[in-house]
């Protein structure tokens, strides 16, 4: 067999494995966020009161809270291994593609900070500040993995190809970029609401409905989150309409529908959180669906912003 054929075949196998690793890393991080959200809303954040052991043991005792938290740590370990492997392999496979090398390395650096930060969060008995920073780092890592997925996975090639045409409209690029940034801010304000106890200071929707002034600061936190949510919802709705009007590409249209459905689900869960007085299932799903929406918007941004990058042709032609 010709050596060049073998080399090409091995190269394609490596690409497929790397693309698959990007998928599994993305799924693992979303699953980690779901389990972490369940741990938090069930009050099992201190199910293991020490770190890295649990009750001084490598395997926790048979306590519900301990195993909730221990499961969270195990999934975190699985996700961490995949993130590190993705970053290292992507840098080795595409050393000259900065949009793969830099996000991969940055994800590893953030992960190296995130892991001990999680331990500090537990040892300090889950204060709001470390919890907020922990969420910010987690979302940043998820966003970096989503960016790498948007470049590596074959399913996104059609999105980037059409994205290069849509990117000719600089207003659209700016619109998507602003949407991406504000969505990240929205998710952080949601974490701030939860960790400061501002979730139910406004018992009505869409107005606040609070009485008295003793909750003044918390009301501002809650309404900041709501106003940001309204803004992001408007931005994404306009983005979906923009896509529908500007392209007939089936991949983009399907993506727009998925984005719209996820947005509706997230907005509905946020409303139900207030109206149903924070049931566990809506609280756990709200952050998870929010993280999924974040992944979709990052992929959208990557498809538009990176659609005209010549260096990414190396990924498709390698």
Secondary structure, 3 states (H helix, E strand, C coil): CCHHHHHHHHHHHHHHHHHHHHHHHHHHHHHHHHHHHHHHHCCCCCCCCCCCCECCECCCCCCHHHHHHHHHHHHHHHHHHHHHHHHHHHHHHCCCCHHHHHHHHHHHHHHHHHHHHHHHHHHCCCCHHHHHHHHHHHHHHHHHHHHHHHHHCHHHHHHHHHHHHHCCCHHHHHHHHHHHHHHHHHHHHHHHHHHHCCCCCCCCCCCCCCCCCCCHHHHHHHHHHHHHHHHHHHHHHHHHHHHHHHCCCHHHHHHHHHHHHHHHHHHHHHHHHHHCCCCHHHHHHHHHHHHHHHHHHHHHHHHHHCCCCHHHHHHHHC
